[in-house]
Amino acid sequence: MRPLQLKQRLEGKILQPTGQSYAQKGVSEPYFLTILQMYFGEITQFGGEFPIPGSKYRYSQDIILIDPASGLHFDIEIDEPYEGKSKQPHHCIDEAQDRQRNQFFLAGNWIIVRFAEEQVVKYPHACCGYLTDVIATLTGINYHHKKLKKQNLPLVKCWTRNDARRMAAWSHREQYLEQTGIFRQTKKRKPK
């Protein structure tokens, strides 16, 4: 289907946010948005918020990409294995929260692209290349930027709650965030 035909078919059929998201942003989200905007410009931005039917809570999107030619709306999620402060497991494959959230957005005609936070911070340009491939596959539109060198995006295995607990115990997240310069751990010094 050509992009214009796709846009016409999607007109008025994509669930829209009720407002700006005020959810706390992860440490990698502003970093990755900056990289995305190098290649995609202003069609990428922080996402909005959506009321969850039958609940007082709302879903928030990390980053969105709205393709103006086809009308496709992409929800780009950055999955951390555990919460930064509490170390509680997060985005685990043996929990239903992300599946329910995905179903909500799929029913609203959004395309969901999930990256592991580790992929986004270690291989941000490869993540952008992956997105250009997804868009090209769905629309035929090539957003491939001259500066975007084709790189393979290393896979990161999905994790369970137990995997996430182990990663938290090993400070896995802090290690890759510190290695890439996105986050500096502050080590407490013992008083003399």
C-alpha positions as CSV (number, residue, x, y, z in Angstrom):
1,M,0.0,0.0,0.0
2,R,1.3,3.4,-0.9
3,P,2.0,5.9,1.9
4,L,-0.8,8.3,0.8
5,Q,-3.4,5.4,0.7
6,L,-2.2,4.3,4.1
7,K,-2.6,7.8,5.5
8,Q,-6.1,8.1,4.1
9,R,-7.1,4.7,5.6
10,L,-5.6,5.6,9.0
11,E,-7.2,9.1,9.1
12,G,-9.1,9.4,12.4
13,K,-8.4,5.8,13.4
14,I,-5.3,6.3,15.6
15,L,-5.9,6.8,19.3
16,Q,-4.6,10.2,20.3
17,P,-3.2,11.2,23.7
18,T,-5.2,13.3,26.1
19,G,-2.3,15.4,26.9
20,Q,1.4,15.7,27.6
21,S,3.0,13.0,29.7
22,Y,4.3,14.0,33.1
23,A,5.7,10.6,33.9
24,Q,9.3,10.7,35.0
25,K,11.7,10.2,32.1
26,G,14.3,7.5,32.3
27,V,18.0,8.6,32.1
28,S,18.3,7.2,28.6
29,E,15.2,8.8,27.0
30,P,16.5,12.4,26.5
31,Y,19.8,11.0,25.1
32,F,18.1,8.7,22.6
33,L,15.6,11.3,21.6
34,T,18.5,13.6,20.6
35,I,20.0,10.9,18.5
36,L,16.6,10.1,16.9
37,Q,16.1,13.8,16.0
38,M,19.5,13.8,14.2
39,Y,18.0,11.4,11.7
40,F,14.3,11.9,11.8
41,G,14.0,15.6,12.9
42,E,10.9,16.8,14.6
43,I,8.7,13.8,13.7
44,T,10.2,12.3,16.9
45,Q,9.3,13.7,20.3
46,F,8.5,12.6,23.8
47,G,5.1,10.8,24.0
48,G,1.8,11.7,25.5
49,E,-0.4,10.1,28.0
50,F,-3.5,8.0,27.6
51,P,-6.2,7.2,30.2
52,I,-6.5,3.4,30.9
53,P,-10.1,2.4,30.6
54,G,-11.6,1.5,34.0
55,S,-8.5,2.7,35.9
56,K,-7.4,5.9,37.5
57,Y,-3.9,5.4,35.9
58,R,-2.6,6.4,32.6
59,Y,-0.2,5.0,30.1
60,S,2.7,7.2,28.9
61,Q,4.9,6.7,25.9
62,D,8.6,7.1,26.1
63,I,9.1,8.5,22.6
64,I,6.9,8.7,19.5
65,L,7.6,9.0,15.8
66,I,4.8,10.1,13.5
67,D,5.5,9.6,9.9
68,P,3.8,12.5,8.0
69,A,3.7,10.7,4.6
70,S,2.0,7.5,5.8
71,G,0.3,8.7,9.0
72,L,1.8,5.7,10.9
73,H,2.3,6.4,14.6
74,F,5.2,4.6,16.3
75,D,5.5,4.2,20.1
76,I,9.2,3.7,20.8
77,E,9.7,2.2,24.2
78,I,13.0,1.9,26.1
79,D,12.9,-1.1,28.5
80,E,15.0,-1.0,31.6
81,P,15.5,-4.3,33.4
82,Y,14.9,-2.7,36.8
83,E,14.0,0.6,38.4
84,G,17.0,2.9,39.1
85,K,16.4,3.7,42.7
86,S,14.3,0.8,44.0
87,K,16.0,-1.9,42.0
88,Q,12.6,-3.5,41.4
89,P,12.3,-5.6,38.3
90,H,10.8,-3.8,35.3
91,H,9.6,-4.8,31.8
92,C,9.9,-8.5,32.6
93,I,8.5,-11.1,30.1
94,D,7.0,-13.1,32.9
95,E,4.7,-10.3,33.9
96,A,1.5,-9.1,32.1
97,Q,1.8,-5.3,32.4
98,D,3.7,-4.8,29.1
99,R,1.5,-7.2,27.2
100,Q,-1.6,-5.4,28.4
101,R,0.0,-2.0,27.5
102,N,1.0,-3.3,24.1
103,Q,-2.6,-4.5,23.4
104,F,-4.0,-1.1,24.4
105,F,-1.8,0.7,21.9
106,L,-2.1,-1.9,19.2
107,A,-5.9,-1.6,19.5
108,G,-5.4,2.2,19.0
109,N,-3.5,1.5,15.8
110,W,0.0,2.3,17.1
111,I,3.1,0.4,16.0
112,I,5.2,-0.5,19.1
113,V,9.0,-0.8,18.8
114,R,10.7,-1.9,22.0
115,F,14.4,-1.5,22.6
116,A,16.3,-2.7,25.6
117,E,17.8,0.4,27.3
118,E,21.2,-1.3,26.9
119,Q,20.7,-1.2,23.1
120,V,19.7,2.4,23.1
121,V,22.7,3.6,25.1
122,K,25.4,1.3,23.5
123,Y,24.1,1.2,19.9
124,P,21.8,4.3,19.4
125,H,22.7,4.6,15.7
126,A,22.0,0.9,15.1
127,C,18.6,1.4,16.8
128,C,17.9,4.3,14.4
129,G,18.9,2.1,11.5
130,Y,16.5,-0.6,12.7
131,L,13.7,2.0,12.8
132,T,14.5,3.1,9.2
133,D,14.2,-0.5,8.2
134,V,10.9,-1.0,9.9
135,I,9.5,2.2,8.3
136,A,10.8,1.2,4.9
137,T,9.2,-2.3,5.2
138,L,5.8,-0.9,6.2
139,T,5.7,2.2,3.9
140,G,8.4,2.0,1.2
141,I,9.7,5.3,2.5
142,N,13.4,5.3,3.1
143,Y,14.5,7.6,5.9
144,H,18.1,6.3,5.6
145,H,20.3,9.3,6.3
146,K,23.6,9.6,4.6
147,K,25.4,9.8,7.9
148,L,23.6,6.7,9.2
149,K,26.0,3.9,8.6
150,K,24.4,0.5,8.5
151,Q,25.1,-1.4,11.7
152,N,23.8,-4.6,13.0
153,L,21.8,-4.1,16.2
154,P,23.0,-6.7,18.7
155,L,20.1,-8.5,20.3
156,V,19.5,-8.3,24.0
157,K,17.6,-11.3,25.5
158,C,14.3,-10.5,27.2
159,W,14.5,-10.9,30.9
160,T,12.4,-12.5,33.7
161,R,11.9,-11.1,37.2
162,N,14.7,-13.4,38.4
163,D,17.0,-12.2,35.6
164,A,16.3,-8.6,36.5
165,R,17.0,-9.2,40.2
166,R,20.4,-10.7,39.2
167,M,21.1,-7.8,37.0
168,A,20.3,-5.4,39.8
169,A,22.5,-7.3,42.2
170,W,25.4,-7.0,39.7
171,S,24.6,-3.3,39.0
172,H,24.4,-4.3,35.3
173,R,22.4,-1.2,34.3
174,E,24.6,1.2,36.2
175,Q,27.7,-0.3,34.5
176,Y,26.5,0.2,30.9
177,L,25.1,3.6,31.7
178,E,28.4,4.7,33.2
179,Q,30.5,3.1,30.4
180,T,28.6,5.2,27.9
181,G,28.8,8.4,29.9
182,I,25.0,8.7,30.3
183,F,25.0,8.3,34.1
184,R,27.7,8.6,36.7
185,Q,27.4,6.6,39.9
186,T,28.1,8.5,43.0
187,K,30.0,6.4,45.3
188,K,29.6,7.2,49.0
189,R,32.9,7.8,50.7
190,K,33.5,6.6,54.1
191,P,34.1,9.4,56.6
192,K,37.7,9.6,58.0
